[in-house]
């Protein structure tokens, strides 16, 4: 039995070492990487180092360009909002009778507004007073009596 295990040990070669699941408790040496594997490992190490630095670089980029990025984000958000609004209005316009009804409601409100506020001088002054009150609430400042 000793001679058999001794023969197995003497026939051991590092280049052919493999894990052997048939014999429990036997530890085999790992293969040394070849030149191709070492080159590959260098590339993997470079990629891992680069990816490890990405969060820090992104943080620095965002802190350096915070205001332009915020402005760009607001412009993109406004563009998307306009696009969605126009799409919804186009969809509403394609519904039969709905666009005609909404046009009639708009014309009716415009007619009511003209007759209520614009025909007489006293009602125009009332409209300007309401407008100035609203402007004062929004912008602040002195009230004009």
Secondary structure, DSSP 8 states (H G I E B T S, - for coil): -HHHHHHHHHT--GGG----SSSTT---------HHHHHHHHHHHHHHHHHHHHHHHHHHHHHHTHHHHHHHHHHHHHHHHHHHHHHHHHHHHTSTTHHHHHHHHHHHHHHHHIIIIISSHHHHHHHHHHHHHHHHHHH------
